Amino acid sequence: MPSGCRVGQCESCSTKVIKGSTTHLNGAEHSDEGCCLTCVAIPTGDIIIDA
């Protein structure tokens, strides 16, 4: 997936999480609830994303 920074700062890889949840590396968090930053997101189980 496209990403500009690879550390979660630019949010160009922002993707809506349809089902499931993720956690983010290095304390990065997305500003929108229900979305993840795919460059630093780790699924906590099975997920479905809008990609």
C-alpha positions as CSV (number, residue, x, y, z in Angstrom):
1,M,0.0,0.0,0.0
2,P,1.2,3.6,-0.6
3,S,3.0,5.2,2.3
4,G,5.0,8.4,2.4
5,C,6.8,8.1,5.7
6,R,6.6,4.4,6.9
7,V,6.3,5.5,10.6
8,G,2.6,6.7,10.8
9,Q,3.2,10.4,10.6
10,C,1.9,11.4,7.1
11,E,-1.3,9.2,7.3
12,S,-1.2,8.6,3.5
13,C,-1.7,4.8,4.3
14,S,-4.8,5.5,6.3
15,T,-7.4,2.7,5.8
16,K,-10.8,2.1,7.2
17,V,-11.1,-1.1,9.4
18,I,-14.4,-2.7,8.5
19,K,-14.1,-5.6,11.0
20,G,-11.6,-6.4,13.7
21,S,-9.0,-4.2,15.3
22,T,-5.4,-3.3,15.1
23,T,-2.7,-1.9,17.4
24,H,0.0,0.4,16.1
25,L,3.8,0.2,16.6
26,N,5.7,2.9,18.4
27,G,2.6,4.5,20.0
28,A,1.4,5.8,16.6
29,E,-2.3,6.3,16.6
30,H,-4.7,7.4,13.9
31,S,-6.6,10.6,14.3
32,D,-9.9,8.9,13.0
33,E,-11.6,6.3,15.0
34,G,-12.2,3.1,13.0
35,C,-9.2,3.5,10.8
36,C,-5.6,2.2,10.9
37,L,-2.2,3.3,9.5
38,T,-1.3,0.2,7.5
39,C,2.5,1.0,7.6
40,V,2.6,0.5,11.4
41,A,-0.6,-1.4,12.2
42,I,-0.6,-4.9,13.5
43,P,-3.9,-6.9,13.5
44,T,-5.0,-8.2,16.8
45,G,-6.9,-11.0,15.1
46,D,-8.7,-11.4,11.8
47,I,-9.5,-8.1,10.1
48,I,-11.2,-6.8,7.1
49,I,-10.0,-3.4,5.7
50,D,-11.3,-1.2,2.9
51,A,-8.3,-1.4,0.7
